[in-house]
Amino acid sequence: MRKGIHLQVKLPVAPTPGAESTIVNELQQAFSATNPKLQLTVKDVAPDAKTGLLSVLAYIEGEQKATGDFKTMARGALSKAVNHMTAQPSAEFAALVAQPKKAVKRKATRKLAARSIAEVEHEDEDSGVVYPPPRFMPAAAVAAVPAPVAAPKAAKKAKAHALPADNPKPTPPANTFHGCPLQGKGGDPALNKRKNRIDKPKKFAAVALADIIGTKVPKSVVNKNRARWPAEGAKQVAQVEGLALQVEGWLTAGKVETPETCNCNSVNDLDYHLWLVDFPPTNPKADRAKAVVCEVSPRVRAKHPGWSFDQINHLIDGVTKVRLSGWLMLDQKHQTEVGKTRGTLWEIHPIINFEVLKGQEWLPLDKA
């Protein structure tokens, strides 16, 4: 089974011109040399808030062994690469190290790597995912599954349009949930504020999923905390982020998330991660690559007791059509998943209204 994990490691390097690119090249080369069966992608390089030295966010991917813990294996692999890089530094890296060269000893760097590697928020996109039942089942089972229902006439006439960039994009209002503030705890505070909004607009604009997937994402903001976005990239995202949108489709998969910084790492307050496609899924796992991720947050769910994952799970059947309304948000942290387990970094997050098509009528999930 293939797995991945995000790890963060602090390095004895001060932020100077050219330091980031040097670290990326050196760490990737050291990792490839010491861990040929794993892949490392540097996601971000940023100054540590406490020390001011550079901290690297890396994504490590590889096959899970039958025995052994992948997290332990990944931490060991990253530690080995850091030791290799600091014990045998290139001239470029040695010039960046913020301590005398003679102080960079092999034993000392092992300790540095071991205590400075930490797991950070990550998603295992194949863990705990619920898919629709197989399309080809025994005759008795097929008879028990309702046939796909056509959309109501009104829905057929209503044409979804390109993203309405001129529509209002209100700022998420402050709220606290179970002691957790709008910005959550840790991670990217500006991103967390958007994930944790609970406000409801006067109306939602109907758009096609293809319009969301087709909306460009500036490369300059990918895998970076929002505080470090360049002005031009932030301006481009702001043209559409925060629009109140409504989309229709079929759920190809769903899962309950693990603890996240937006929810202050609570083990009880978890998001529901749903994949929405604009066709009845025939290959649910693969179809996620064409999906828009839509999330049910615990803050919104608190207002809807009927929005349990068990209730939503019944809708992941490959035939029931749903209509989701919520806020458009860019989750810039998941570029490696685009084309694999999602169609875009743009999400409907959070979902504010959740409706189910029953016959010719759209019903709220609470009453469906």
N, C-alpha and C positions, 0 to 999 in steps of 0.2 A: 504494500500500500504506500502510495506516495504522500509525503507530508511536508509541511513547511512551517517555519517559525520565524518570528521577528526577534532579533536580539540586539541589544545596545551595548557598545563597549566604549569606554573612555580611554583616550590616548594622551600621552605626555607631550602634546603638541598645541601650541598657541595658534589662534586664528590669524594668519598672515596671508598676503596675496599669493595665490597659487597653492596654498596648503591643501585645500579641499581636493583638487584634482590629483595632486601627488598622493594623498592618502587613499583615494579611490583606486588608483592604479596599483599602488604598492600592496594594499590589502587583498585585492582580487588576485594578483599574481601569487602572493604568499599562500592564499587559501587554495588556489588551484594546484600549487606545488605540493602542499601537505595533505590535501583532502580530495583526491581525484574522483571519488564517487559521489561527492556532494557539489551543489552549485550555490554560489554566493552572489547576491546582487546588493550593492550598496544603495540604500534608499535615500539617505540624507546624511549630511555632515553639518553639525551645528555646535556652537559653543555651549558647554555645560553651564547651567544656571549658577551652580555653586562654585566651581573651580575656574570657570572661564576658559578652560582647555577644550579641545575639540572632542565631540562625542559622535560616534558613528552608529547609525541605524542600519542594520543589515538583515536581509531576508535569506535564510538558508533553506534549501529544498533538497529532498532526496528520498530514497526508498526506506520505509520503516522496516527494520529487521524483525523477524519472528519473535525474537527475544531481545529485551533491552528497550530503553526509553529513548525516543527520538530527541526529546529536549536535552537530555544528558549528552547524547551523541553530538548534537549541534553545538552545545556549549563547549564541549571538549575540542571540537574541530575549530571553532573560532579562537579559542585560547591558544591552540597549537599554531594557528596562522599568525596571531599577534606576537607570540613568542619568537617565531621565525623572523617576522618583519623587524622586530626591535632588537633582537640579538645579532642579526646579520643585516643591518640597515644599508640601504643603498646610499650613495652620496647625497641624493636629493632628500631622502627621508631623514638622514642623520642631521642635515642642516636645519631641519624643522623641530627636532626634539628639544623640548623646553628645559632640559637638564643636561649637565656635562656628559659628554660621550662616555667617559670612564665609569659613570654611575649606572649606565645601562648594562647591567649584567644579566646573564641568562637566568639565574635563580631569582633575581629581583623582578624581572619582567614576567616570569611565570606567576608570581604573586600578584603583580599588577593586573594581568589579564584575568586571573581567576576571580579576583574580588570586584573587578570593574565590569564584568559581563552580567547583564540583567535581562530577563525576559520582559518584553513590552507587549502592549495590546496587539493581538493578531487574530486572524480568522483562519481556521482550518475549514476550507470550503466544502470538504467532503465528509465532515464529521457531523452526525446527527441530522442529516438532510432527509426529509420526507418527500417521496416522489409519488406521482399517480400510479395506479395499478397498471400492469401490462395491458397493452391494447389487444393482444391476442390471448384470450383466456378460454377455458372450457365453456361449452355452450350454455350450461346452467348459470355460470358466473356472468357471462355476457348478457343474458336475459335480465339479470338483476341490476345491471348498470344502465341508468337512464341515457337515452340517446342525446347527442348534443342539441341544445335548444337554440333556435334562431333568435337573433336579437330582435327586440320589438321594432315595429315600423318606425316609430319616432326616432329610435337610435340609428336606423339605417339611413334616414334622411339627414340626420345631423352630421355634417362633415367636420371631422377634426382638422385643425389647421396648424400652420407652423407656429412656433412659440411666440406668444404675444409680448414681445419685449417691452412694450410701452405700458403694460398693465402695472398696477401697484405692486411694490415689493417691500412691504413693511418690515421694520426691524423686529426681531423676536423679543417680546416683552419678558421682563424678569419673572421668574417663578422658582420656587423651591419645592422639592419633592423628597419626602422622607429624609430631610436634612441635607439633601444634595442640591447645590445651587445650579443655576442655569449653565454655567461654564463647566460643570462636572468637577473632576479632580484629576489633574495631570493631563497628559496627552496634548491635544491642540484645543485650547480653551475657546477660540473663535469658532472652530468646527463644532465643538460640543454645544455651543449656544444654539446653533441651527438645528442640531439633532433633538434638542430638548424643548423646542417651542411647542406650545399647546394652543396658540391663538387660532381662531377660525375666521376666514375672510368672508366678505359679503357674498362672493360667488367664486366658483372655480371655472377656469377656461378649459374646454374640452380640446385635447390634442391627441395626435396619434403617437404610439410608442416609437414609431420610426422617426418622428420629429425630434424626440428626446435623444435617441441613439445617434441621430445625425448632427446634433449640436456639438460643435468643436470644443475641445479642451486645450487651453494654451499649455504648451510643454513646460513653460517656465514656472508653473505652479505645482506640477506633478510631484508627489512624494515630499512636499515641503510643508512645514507648519505655516499657517496663514500669516503669522507675524513676519515671515521671511519672504513673502510673495513680492515680486517686483511690481511696481505700480501699473505697468501696462497689462500684465497678466491678471492682476486683481480687477482692473477696470473691465476687462473682457468677460470675466466670470460674473461680475456684478450686473452685466447687461440682462441676464436671465435668471440668475440665482435668486430664490425667494419668490418666484412666481407661484401663484395658487393654481394648480393644474388638476385636471381630471382625465384619467386614462381607463380604457377597457381592455380586457383580455382574459387569458386563462393562466392559472397558477401552475407552473411546471415543477415547482419544488418549494420547500419551506424548511426552516430550522429555527430553533431557539438559540439565540446567541450565548456566548460565554460572557463573563463579567467584562465590562468596558469602562473606560475612563469617563465617558459621558454620563454614566450612571454611578459614578464614584466607586466603581469596581464592586458594586453590590452583587451578591450571589443570588439575590431574590428578584431584584428589579432588572429584568433582561429584555432586550429587544427581540422581536420576531422578524426574521430575515426572509423575505418572500421574493421569488423570481416570477415576473409577469411577462408573458409573451403574447403576441397578437394572433396566435393560431392555436388550435387544440394540439397539445404536445404529443408527438409520436415517439420521440426519443428523449425523455425528460432530462436525463443527466446532461446529454450533449446540447439540448435546446437551451440550457442556461446561458450559453455563449451568445444567444440572441435576445436575452432578457434584459429588462430594466429592473433593477433591485428596488423593492419597495419595503419600507420598514414600519412595523407597529411598535411604538415606543411605550414603555411602562407608564409614562406620564399621561399620555392620551388614553391608554387602556384603562386607567383608573376611573375614567368617566364612562366606560363601557364594559360592565361586568361580563357581557356576553361575548366579548372578544377573546376568549380563551384560545390557546393553541389547539386544543382538541376540537373546538368548533371550526377553526380555520382549516385544520387538518382534513376535515370532511369535504372541504372544497377543492382539495388537491386531488382531483379525480380524473383530470383530462377532459372533462365534458362541461363542467359548470363554469359559466362566464361570470366574472366579477367586474365591478367598477370601483376604482380607488381614487380618492381625491385627497390631495395633500400639497406639501410644499416642495418645490424643486430645489435640490441641494447637490453640490458637488462634493463627493467623498474622494479627495485627491490622493488617498493613501493606497489605492488598490490597482495601480496601473498594470501590475503583472497578471492580474486576473482578467483583464479585458480581452475578449476573444476566446476565453477559456470557460470562465464561470460567470461572466456578465458581459453585456453588450456595450456598456459605457460606464464611465465614472459618475455620470449624472444619475441621481436617485429621486424617488418620491419619498421624502424622509422629513418629518413623520407623516404617516397616513392619518388624516383627520376624519374622513368619512369612508366607510367600508360598506359596499352594497353588493347584493347577489341577485342575479337574474332568475326570477321565478315565473315561468310562462312568458307573459308579455310585460311583466312589471318588475321594476327594480325595487328591492326591499332592503332596508338596513340590516346589516348582519345581526344586530340584536334581535330582530324579529323574523329573520329568515328560517 
